[in-house]
Amino acid sequence: MVMANDMEGLAKNFDALNCSPVEIMVKHNRDLFGDFQFTDWGNAFQMLEETLAYIRLYGLPKAYHHGRFDYRL
C-alpha cells in the first residue's frame, strides 16, 4: 500500500482496504443475504451503507464481534 498525499489518494486507499471485508461478509453469509448485489462496488462507504440498509430492511439478526459488543442495526 502506498501512502496517500491527498484526499483522493486517501479515499482510494480506504476503498482498497475496506471493500473486500464488506464483500466477504456478504458472500460468506449468502444464506442471509440471498441474491443481494452491490450497486457501486469499489466504494467501501456506499457498500457498507447498502449492506446495513439491506440488514435493516429484512430484519437480519444482530451481529456480534468477538462477544464484546453488538451492533444495533
N, C-alpha and C positions, 0 to 999 in steps of 0.2 A: 504494500500500500504506500502510495506517495503522499507526502504531507501537502495539505491544501494551502495555497497562497491567497485565495479569495473566497467569497461566499459561494460562488458557483462550484469551485473545487471541493469545498466543504460539503455542499449538498450532494455532489457525485459520490464522495467518499461515504457519506451517511447512507445513501441508497445502496451502494455496493456492499456495505456491511449488514444492512438490515432487511433487504428484500428476501434473501434466501431463508432466514429463520421463519418469516411470516409464511412464505410459500410452503416450507417443510411442515409447519404446524397444520396447515390446511390439508396437504397431501397425506400426512400420517393419520389424519382424523376424517378420512373420506366417509366413514360411517355416519359422522355427524354433519359434514359439510356437503354431502351429496355431489351434485354437479356444479357447485359454486365455482365461478371464474372471476379472476381479477379483471377490471376494466382497463387498468393502467399499470401493467407490470413494469417495474423499474422505478416506480415512485413509492418508496417504502412507507411514507406517511399516508398516502392515499390507500395503499394496500391494507395497512392496519386499520384505517377508518372503515374500509369496505368490510373487512373481516368482523370488526366489532358491530357494525350495523347488521350484518347477517346473523350474528350471535343473538343480538337483541330481538331481531325480527322473529326468529324461530325459537327463542327461549331456550337456547342450549345451556347445559349445566355450567356452573361456576368453575373456573379454573384455579387450581392450587399450585403454588410454586414451592416445592420442597417443604410443604406443610407449614411454612412460616406465616403466610398471609394469603388472602384470596382477593381476586379482582372482582369487584361487584360490577356486573355488566348490565 
